[in-house]
Amino acid sequence: MKSQDIPFEGGPMDGRVLPVLLGPTGHPPKTYRIPVPDAHGGPPTVLVYRRVPRTHSKRMGLVQGWKYTFDAEGGKAARGGAGIRWPWSRPAAGADATSPGKPDDTDG
Protein backbone atom coordinates (compact mmCIF):
# COMPACT_ATOMS: atom_id res chain seq x y z
CA MET A 1 0.00 0.00 0.00
CA LYS A 2 1.15 3.54 -0.71
CA SER A 3 1.29 6.17 1.98
CA GLN A 4 1.91 9.91 2.00
CA ASP A 5 3.12 12.24 4.75
CA ILE A 6 0.23 14.62 5.47
CA PRO A 7 0.31 17.61 7.87
CA PHE A 8 -2.36 18.15 10.54
CA GLU A 9 -3.68 21.60 11.53
CA GLY A 10 -5.59 22.56 14.65
CA GLY A 11 -6.52 20.52 17.69
CA PRO A 12 -4.08 18.36 19.63
CA MET A 13 -2.28 17.15 16.47
CA ASP A 14 -1.40 20.68 15.28
CA GLY A 15 1.94 20.81 13.48
CA ARG A 16 2.44 17.05 13.27
CA VAL A 17 2.98 15.14 10.05
CA LEU A 18 1.84 11.52 9.87
CA PRO A 19 2.06 8.92 7.10
CA VAL A 20 -1.49 8.21 5.89
CA LEU A 21 -2.44 5.27 3.66
CA LEU A 22 -3.80 6.29 0.26
CA GLY A 23 -6.89 4.77 -1.30
CA PRO A 24 -7.18 3.16 -4.75
CA THR A 25 -7.54 6.61 -6.37
CA GLY A 26 -4.31 7.87 -4.79
CA HIS A 27 -6.09 10.19 -2.34
CA PRO A 28 -6.09 9.98 1.46
CA PRO A 29 -9.44 9.38 3.22
CA LYS A 30 -11.83 12.36 3.55
CA THR A 31 -11.96 11.98 7.32
CA TYR A 32 -9.23 10.76 9.64
CA ARG A 33 -10.35 9.57 13.09
CA ILE A 34 -7.84 9.21 15.90
CA PRO A 35 -9.03 7.37 19.05
CA VAL A 36 -7.40 8.74 22.22
CA PRO A 37 -7.69 6.41 25.24
CA ASP A 38 -9.14 7.86 28.44
CA ALA A 39 -6.74 8.05 31.39
CA HIS A 40 -9.42 6.75 33.78
CA GLY A 41 -10.40 3.71 31.72
CA GLY A 42 -13.55 5.25 30.20
CA PRO A 43 -14.51 5.26 26.54
CA PRO A 44 -11.87 6.72 24.22
CA THR A 45 -12.21 10.25 22.84
CA VAL A 46 -12.19 10.35 19.03
CA LEU A 47 -10.46 13.26 17.31
CA VAL A 48 -11.87 13.93 13.83
CA TYR A 49 -9.87 15.63 11.09
CA ARG A 50 -11.23 16.60 7.63
CA ARG A 51 -9.20 16.52 4.43
CA VAL A 52 -8.80 19.88 2.67
CA PRO A 53 -6.58 20.94 -0.27
CA ARG A 54 -3.15 22.22 0.79
CA THR A 55 -2.43 24.25 -2.39
CA HIS A 56 -3.73 24.62 -5.94
CA SER A 57 -1.70 24.85 -9.13
CA LYS A 58 -1.51 28.26 -10.77
CA ARG A 59 -2.54 27.36 -14.31
CA MET A 60 -5.18 24.64 -13.98
CA GLY A 61 -6.25 25.07 -10.37
CA LEU A 62 -5.60 21.42 -9.58
CA VAL A 63 -5.05 20.26 -6.01
CA GLN A 64 -1.34 19.85 -5.23
CA GLY A 65 -1.47 18.01 -1.95
CA TRP A 66 -3.75 17.58 1.01
CA LYS A 67 -3.79 18.47 4.69
CA TYR A 68 -6.10 17.62 7.56
CA THR A 69 -7.87 20.28 9.65
CA PHE A 70 -9.40 19.63 13.05
CA ASP A 71 -13.19 19.21 13.17
CA ALA A 72 -14.18 20.41 16.66
CA GLU A 73 -17.74 19.11 16.26
CA GLY A 74 -16.48 15.58 15.70
CA GLY A 75 -18.27 15.00 12.41
CA LYS A 76 -21.73 15.69 13.81
CA ALA A 77 -22.44 18.33 11.15
CA ALA A 78 -21.89 15.81 8.35
CA ARG A 79 -24.21 13.28 9.98
CA GLY A 80 -26.84 15.88 10.87
CA GLY A 81 -28.01 16.48 7.32
CA ALA A 82 -25.47 19.04 6.16
CA GLY A 83 -24.33 16.74 3.36
CA ILE A 84 -25.95 15.79 0.08
CA ARG A 85 -29.61 14.73 0.29
CA TRP A 86 -30.33 12.01 -2.24
CA PRO A 87 -33.97 11.37 -3.27
CA TRP A 88 -33.71 7.71 -2.26
CA SER A 89 -32.27 8.45 1.19
CA ARG A 90 -34.29 7.56 4.24
CA PRO A 91 -35.83 10.45 6.13
CA ALA A 92 -34.16 11.54 9.35
CA ALA A 93 -35.05 9.60 12.50
CA GLY A 94 -36.89 12.60 13.99
CA ALA A 95 -38.97 13.26 10.86
CA ASP A 96 -42.69 12.52 10.72
CA ALA A 97 -43.26 8.94 9.51
CA THR A 98 -46.42 9.77 7.57
CA SER A 99 -46.14 11.13 4.06
CA PRO A 100 -47.74 14.48 3.27
CA GLY A 101 -51.08 14.33 1.51
CA LYS A 102 -52.18 11.00 3.02
CA PRO A 103 -54.43 11.02 6.06
CA ASP A 104 -53.50 9.09 9.17
CA ASP A 105 -55.57 6.10 10.25
CA THR A 106 -56.91 8.13 13.15
CA ASP A 107 -58.41 10.72 10.78
CA GLY A 108 -60.77 8.22 9.19
C-alpha positions as CSV (number, residue, x, y, z in Angstrom):
1,M,0.0,0.0,0.0
2,K,1.1,3.5,-0.7
3,S,1.3,6.2,2.0
4,Q,1.9,9.9,2.0
5,D,3.1,12.2,4.7
6,I,0.2,14.6,5.5
7,P,0.3,17.6,7.9
8,F,-2.4,18.2,10.5
9,E,-3.7,21.6,11.5
10,G,-5.6,22.6,14.6
11,G,-6.5,20.5,17.7
12,P,-4.1,18.4,19.6
13,M,-2.3,17.1,16.5
14,D,-1.4,20.7,15.3
15,G,1.9,20.8,13.5
16,R,2.4,17.0,13.3
17,V,3.0,15.1,10.1
18,L,1.8,11.5,9.9
19,P,2.1,8.9,7.1
20,V,-1.5,8.2,5.9
21,L,-2.4,5.3,3.7
22,L,-3.8,6.3,0.3
23,G,-6.9,4.8,-1.3
24,P,-7.2,3.2,-4.7
25,T,-7.5,6.6,-6.4
26,G,-4.3,7.9,-4.8
27,H,-6.1,10.2,-2.3
28,P,-6.1,10.0,1.5
29,P,-9.4,9.4,3.2
30,K,-11.8,12.4,3.5
31,T,-12.0,12.0,7.3
32,Y,-9.2,10.8,9.6
33,R,-10.3,9.6,13.1
34,I,-7.8,9.2,15.9
35,P,-9.0,7.4,19.1
36,V,-7.4,8.7,22.2
37,P,-7.7,6.4,25.2
38,D,-9.1,7.9,28.4
39,A,-6.7,8.0,31.4
40,H,-9.4,6.8,33.8
41,G,-10.4,3.7,31.7
42,G,-13.5,5.2,30.2
43,P,-14.5,5.3,26.5
44,P,-11.9,6.7,24.2
45,T,-12.2,10.2,22.8
46,V,-12.2,10.3,19.0
47,L,-10.5,13.3,17.3
48,V,-11.9,13.9,13.8
49,Y,-9.9,15.6,11.1
50,R,-11.2,16.6,7.6
51,R,-9.2,16.5,4.4
52,V,-8.8,19.9,2.7
53,P,-6.6,20.9,-0.3
54,R,-3.1,22.2,0.8
55,T,-2.4,24.3,-2.4
56,H,-3.7,24.6,-5.9
57,S,-1.7,24.8,-9.1
58,K,-1.5,28.3,-10.8
59,R,-2.5,27.4,-14.3
60,M,-5.2,24.6,-14.0
61,G,-6.3,25.1,-10.4
62,L,-5.6,21.4,-9.6
63,V,-5.0,20.3,-6.0
64,Q,-1.3,19.9,-5.2
65,G,-1.5,18.0,-2.0
66,W,-3.8,17.6,1.0
67,K,-3.8,18.5,4.7
68,Y,-6.1,17.6,7.6
69,T,-7.9,20.3,9.6
70,F,-9.4,19.6,13.1
71,D,-13.2,19.2,13.2
72,A,-14.2,20.4,16.7
73,E,-17.7,19.1,16.3
74,G,-16.5,15.6,15.7
75,G,-18.3,15.0,12.4
76,K,-21.7,15.7,13.8
77,A,-22.4,18.3,11.1
78,A,-21.9,15.8,8.4
79,R,-24.2,13.3,10.0
80,G,-26.8,15.9,10.9
81,G,-28.0,16.5,7.3
82,A,-25.5,19.0,6.2
83,G,-24.3,16.7,3.4
84,I,-26.0,15.8,0.1
85,R,-29.6,14.7,0.3
86,W,-30.3,12.0,-2.2
87,P,-34.0,11.4,-3.3
88,W,-33.7,7.7,-2.3
89,S,-32.3,8.4,1.2
90,R,-34.3,7.6,4.2
91,P,-35.8,10.5,6.1
92,A,-34.2,11.5,9.3
93,A,-35.1,9.6,12.5
94,G,-36.9,12.6,14.0
95,A,-39.0,13.3,10.9
96,D,-42.7,12.5,10.7
97,A,-43.3,8.9,9.5
98,T,-46.4,9.8,7.6
99,S,-46.1,11.1,4.1
100,P,-47.7,14.5,3.3
101,G,-51.1,14.3,1.5
102,K,-52.2,11.0,3.0
103,P,-54.4,11.0,6.1
104,D,-53.5,9.1,9.2
105,D,-55.6,6.1,10.2
106,T,-56.9,8.1,13.1
107,D,-58.4,10.7,10.8
108,G,-60.8,8.2,9.2
